[in-house]
Amino acid sequence: MEPQARSRRGAANRRRPIGSPPVLQRDLAVYIEGLTAEMRTMAHAADLNSLAYFLEMARLEASIQAQRLARSAGE
């Protein structure tokens, strides 16, 4: 993995293709929240309960981060 990709701050912006618009951290957190919710549903349906639990924890963390970033942006 490239050193830049390991950084937690702004990694999504640094790895974007040239000419593409920047990705806001809040938007990315909301997107991850949705993805993990879908994967959690799939894991439950496949009776993968431990995996579903961890996906729910990731979903909750993404939600918390999105809310925090929205508050700091004054939204």
VMD Tcl script that builds the backbone (N, CA, C; Angstrom):
set m [mol new atoms 225]
animate dup $m
set s [atomselect $m all]
$s set {name element resname resid chain x y z} {
  {N N MET 1 A 0.850 -1.183 0.000}
  {CA C MET 1 A 0.000 0.000 0.000}
  {C C MET 1 A 0.891 1.240 0.000}
  {N N GLU 2 A 0.491 2.241 -0.765}
  {CA C GLU 2 A 1.248 3.479 -0.848}
  {C C GLU 2 A 1.183 4.218 0.481}
  {N N PRO 3 A 2.260 4.935 0.873}
  {CA C PRO 3 A 2.239 5.675 2.136}
  {C C PRO 3 A 1.066 6.633 2.228}
  {N N GLN 4 A 0.718 7.308 1.120}
  {CA C GLN 4 A -0.403 8.250 1.164}
  {C C GLN 4 A -1.709 7.540 1.452}
  {N N ALA 5 A -1.877 6.330 0.947}
  {CA C ALA 5 A -3.136 5.613 1.119}
  {C C ALA 5 A -3.355 5.218 2.564}
  {N N ARG 6 A -2.272 5.146 3.343}
  {CA C ARG 6 A -2.407 4.736 4.739}
  {C C ARG 6 A -2.890 5.862 5.643}
  {N N SER 7 A -2.725 7.089 5.214}
  {CA C SER 7 A -3.150 8.229 6.012}
  {C C SER 7 A -4.657 8.221 6.171}
  {N N ARG 8 A -5.124 8.524 7.367}
  {CA C ARG 8 A -6.559 8.505 7.624}
  {C C ARG 8 A -7.241 9.777 7.147}
  {N N ARG 9 A -6.519 10.880 7.099}
  {CA C ARG 9 A -7.125 12.158 6.736}
  {C C ARG 9 A -6.949 12.428 5.259}
  {N N GLY 10 A -8.037 12.546 4.567}
  {CA C GLY 10 A -7.994 12.952 3.183}
  {C C GLY 10 A -7.540 11.893 2.197}
  {N N ALA 11 A -7.470 10.650 2.618}
  {CA C ALA 11 A -7.016 9.587 1.717}
  {C C ALA 11 A -7.916 9.494 0.492}
  {N N ALA 12 A -9.195 9.686 0.672}
  {CA C ALA 12 A -10.131 9.590 -0.457}
  {C C ALA 12 A -9.854 10.685 -1.481}
  {N N ASN 13 A -9.464 11.860 -1.017}
  {CA C ASN 13 A -9.182 12.957 -1.940}
  {C C ASN 13 A -7.868 12.752 -2.682}
  {N N ARG 14 A -6.863 12.215 -2.038}
  {CA C ARG 14 A -5.562 12.029 -2.675}
  {C C ARG 14 A -5.594 10.940 -3.734}
  {N N ARG 15 A -6.419 9.940 -3.595}
  {CA C ARG 15 A -6.415 8.807 -4.506}
  {C C ARG 15 A -7.423 8.962 -5.632}
  {N N ARG 16 A -8.099 10.069 -5.727}
  {CA C ARG 16 A -9.116 10.253 -6.760}
  {C C ARG 16 A -8.461 10.478 -8.110}
  {N N PRO 17 A -9.141 10.079 -9.158}
  {CA C PRO 17 A -8.601 10.300 -10.508}
  {C C PRO 17 A -8.465 11.789 -10.811}
  {N N ILE 18 A -7.497 12.133 -11.620}
  {CA C ILE 18 A -7.263 13.527 -12.005}
  {C C ILE 18 A -8.509 14.077 -12.697}
  {N N GLY 19 A -8.929 15.259 -12.276}
  {CA C GLY 19 A -10.083 15.904 -12.879}
  {C C GLY 19 A -11.408 15.579 -12.218}
  {N N SER 20 A -11.424 14.617 -11.295}
  {CA C SER 20 A -12.685 14.287 -10.624}
  {C C SER 20 A -12.871 15.217 -9.428}
  {N N PRO 21 A -14.123 15.487 -9.052}
  {CA C PRO 21 A -14.361 16.401 -7.934}
  {C C PRO 21 A -13.903 15.782 -6.619}
  {N N PRO 22 A -13.511 16.605 -5.653}
  {CA C PRO 22 A -13.091 16.059 -4.361}
  {C C PRO 22 A -14.263 15.392 -3.648}
  {N N VAL 23 A -13.950 14.379 -2.878}
  {CA C VAL 23 A -14.961 13.667 -2.100}
  {C C VAL 23 A -14.922 14.228 -0.687}
  {N N LEU 24 A -16.054 14.690 -0.209}
  {CA C LEU 24 A -16.117 15.192 1.152}
  {C C LEU 24 A -16.143 14.022 2.117}
  {N N GLN 25 A -15.453 14.166 3.241}
  {CA C GLN 25 A -15.425 13.098 4.235}
  {C C GLN 25 A -16.835 12.727 4.666}
  {N N ARG 26 A -17.683 13.728 4.850}
  {CA C ARG 26 A -19.052 13.452 5.282}
  {C C ARG 26 A -19.790 12.613 4.254}
  {N N ASP 27 A -19.645 12.966 2.990}
  {CA C ASP 27 A -20.304 12.197 1.933}
  {C C ASP 27 A -19.809 10.759 1.908}
  {N N LEU 28 A -18.519 10.585 2.106}
  {CA C LEU 28 A -17.950 9.242 2.116}
  {C C LEU 28 A -18.465 8.446 3.312}
  {N N ALA 29 A -18.573 9.088 4.474}
  {CA C ALA 29 A -19.095 8.410 5.664}
  {C C ALA 29 A -20.544 7.974 5.448}
  {N N VAL 30 A -21.350 8.824 4.828}
  {CA C VAL 30 A -22.747 8.483 4.539}
  {C C VAL 30 A -22.811 7.314 3.563}
  {N N TYR 31 A -21.953 7.326 2.561}
  {CA C TYR 31 A -21.903 6.244 1.577}
  {C C TYR 31 A -21.523 4.921 2.248}
  {N N ILE 32 A -20.508 4.960 3.108}
  {CA C ILE 32 A -20.079 3.757 3.822}
  {C C ILE 32 A -21.184 3.267 4.746}
  {N N GLU 33 A -21.908 4.188 5.365}
  {CA C GLU 33 A -23.031 3.797 6.223}
  {C C GLU 33 A -24.047 2.984 5.425}
  {N N GLY 34 A -24.374 3.438 4.234}
  {CA C GLY 34 A -25.327 2.719 3.391}
  {C C GLY 34 A -24.814 1.364 2.940}
  {N N LEU 35 A -23.546 1.322 2.543}
  {CA C LEU 35 A -22.958 0.051 2.104}
  {C C LEU 35 A -22.956 -0.982 3.219}
  {N N THR 36 A -22.532 -0.561 4.405}
  {CA C THR 36 A -22.458 -1.520 5.510}
  {C C THR 36 A -23.844 -1.970 5.944}
  {N N ALA 37 A -24.845 -1.101 5.818}
  {CA C ALA 37 A -26.220 -1.513 6.136}
  {C C ALA 37 A -26.677 -2.613 5.184}
  {N N GLU 38 A -26.370 -2.447 3.898}
  {CA C GLU 38 A -26.742 -3.476 2.919}
  {C C GLU 38 A -26.007 -4.783 3.185}
  {N N MET 39 A -24.720 -4.691 3.479}
  {CA C MET 39 A -23.943 -5.904 3.742}
  {C C MET 39 A -24.400 -6.594 5.021}
  {N N ARG 40 A -24.791 -5.802 6.025}
  {CA C ARG 40 A -25.308 -6.381 7.271}
  {C C ARG 40 A -26.568 -7.185 6.992}
  {N N THR 41 A -27.460 -6.647 6.164}
  {CA C THR 41 A -28.686 -7.358 5.793}
  {C C THR 41 A -28.352 -8.664 5.082}
  {N N MET 42 A -27.384 -8.619 4.177}
  {CA C MET 42 A -26.964 -9.826 3.465}
  {C C MET 42 A -26.372 -10.849 4.429}
  {N N ALA 43 A -25.562 -10.395 5.370}
  {CA C ALA 43 A -24.946 -11.304 6.340}
  {C C ALA 43 A -26.008 -11.963 7.213}
  {N N HIS 44 A -26.994 -11.186 7.664}
  {CA C HIS 44 A -28.094 -11.763 8.452}
  {C C HIS 44 A -28.841 -12.815 7.645}
  {N N ALA 45 A -29.143 -12.510 6.400}
  {CA C ALA 45 A -29.884 -13.447 5.551}
  {C C ALA 45 A -29.118 -14.749 5.349}
  {N N ALA 46 A -27.784 -14.672 5.365}
  {CA C ALA 46 A -26.953 -15.864 5.187}
  {C C ALA 46 A -26.608 -16.514 6.526}
  {N N ASP 47 A -27.227 -16.028 7.609}
  {CA C ASP 47 A -27.004 -16.549 8.960}
  {C C ASP 47 A -25.545 -16.383 9.403}
  {N N LEU 48 A -24.940 -15.288 8.982}
  {CA C LEU 48 A -23.574 -14.941 9.389}
  {C C LEU 48 A -23.674 -13.864 10.469}
  {N N ASN 49 A -24.141 -14.272 11.630}
  {CA C ASN 49 A -24.507 -13.316 12.671}
  {C C ASN 49 A -23.333 -12.524 13.234}
  {N N SER 50 A -22.180 -13.156 13.410}
  {CA C SER 50 A -21.019 -12.408 13.914}
  {C C SER 50 A -20.591 -11.345 12.912}
  {N N LEU 51 A -20.571 -11.696 11.650}
  {CA C LEU 51 A -20.222 -10.730 10.609}
  {C C LEU 51 A -21.249 -9.603 10.566}
  {N N ALA 52 A -22.520 -9.945 10.691}
  {CA C ALA 52 A -23.578 -8.934 10.701}
  {C C ALA 52 A -23.381 -7.960 11.864}
  {N N TYR 53 A -22.970 -8.484 13.010}
  {CA C TYR 53 A -22.720 -7.642 14.182}
  {C C TYR 53 A -21.610 -6.627 13.889}
  {N N PHE 54 A -20.491 -7.104 13.346}
  {CA C PHE 54 A -19.374 -6.199 13.065}
  {C C PHE 54 A -19.720 -5.191 11.977}
  {N N LEU 55 A -20.500 -5.601 11.012}
  {CA C LEU 55 A -20.951 -4.657 9.988}
  {C C LEU 55 A -21.859 -3.594 10.596}
  {N N GLU 56 A -22.680 -3.979 11.566}
  {CA C GLU 56 A -23.528 -3.001 12.256}
  {C C GLU 56 A -22.672 -2.010 13.038}
  {N N MET 57 A -21.607 -2.492 13.676}
  {CA C MET 57 A -20.705 -1.591 14.401}
  {C C MET 57 A -20.044 -0.607 13.426}
  {N N ALA 58 A -19.647 -1.085 12.257}
  {CA C ALA 58 A -19.057 -0.203 11.242}
  {C C ALA 58 A -20.089 0.809 10.749}
  {N N ARG 59 A -21.337 0.371 10.578}
  {CA C ARG 59 A -22.407 1.274 10.143}
  {C C ARG 59 A -22.631 2.373 11.173}
  {N N LEU 60 A -22.675 1.978 12.440}
  {CA C LEU 60 A -22.877 2.964 13.502}
  {C C LEU 60 A -21.728 3.972 13.552}
  {N N GLU 61 A -20.501 3.498 13.417}
  {CA C GLU 61 A -19.346 4.403 13.426}
  {C C GLU 61 A -19.401 5.368 12.245}
  {N N ALA 62 A -19.764 4.873 11.079}
  {CA C ALA 62 A -19.888 5.743 9.906}
  {C C ALA 62 A -20.966 6.796 10.141}
  {N N SER 63 A -22.064 6.408 10.760}
  {CA C SER 63 A -23.146 7.341 11.061}
  {C C SER 63 A -22.685 8.417 12.043}
  {N N ILE 64 A -21.971 8.003 13.077}
  {CA C ILE 64 A -21.452 8.944 14.073}
  {C C ILE 64 A -20.502 9.940 13.413}
  {N N GLN 65 A -19.619 9.438 12.557}
  {CA C GLN 65 A -18.666 10.318 11.874}
  {C C GLN 65 A -19.382 11.294 10.946}
  {N N ALA 66 A -20.380 10.819 10.224}
  {CA C ALA 66 A -21.138 11.692 9.322}
  {C C ALA 66 A -21.828 12.802 10.108}
  {N N GLN 67 A -22.419 12.458 11.242}
  {CA C GLN 67 A -23.087 13.457 12.075}
  {C C GLN 67 A -22.083 14.461 12.632}
  {N N ARG 68 A -20.928 13.971 13.083}
  {CA C ARG 68 A -19.890 14.848 13.629}
  {C C ARG 68 A -19.399 15.823 12.560}
  {N N LEU 69 A -19.159 15.312 11.364}
  {CA C LEU 69 A -18.675 16.160 10.276}
  {C C LEU 69 A -19.732 17.174 9.844}
  {N N ALA 70 A -21.000 16.784 9.867}
  {CA C ALA 70 A -22.078 17.713 9.520}
  {C C ALA 70 A -22.158 18.838 10.553}
  {N N ARG 71 A -22.024 18.486 11.834}
  {CA C ARG 71 A -22.048 19.507 12.892}
  {C C ARG 71 A -20.877 20.468 12.751}
  {N N SER 72 A -19.691 19.933 12.476}
  {CA C SER 72 A -18.512 20.803 12.369}
  {C C SER 72 A -18.583 21.703 11.135}
  {N N ALA 73 A -19.368 21.295 10.134}
  {CA C ALA 73 A -19.555 22.121 8.933}
  {C C ALA 73 A -20.715 23.095 9.104}
  {N N GLY 74 A -21.391 23.036 10.257}
  {CA C GLY 74 A -22.496 23.938 10.522}
  {C C GLY 74 A -23.795 23.551 9.858}
  {N N GLU 75 A -23.942 22.295 9.511}
  {CA C GLU 75 A -25.173 21.838 8.837}
  {C C GLU 75 A -26.222 21.439 9.847}
}
mol reanalyze $m
mol bondsrecalc $m
mol representation Tube
mol addrep $m
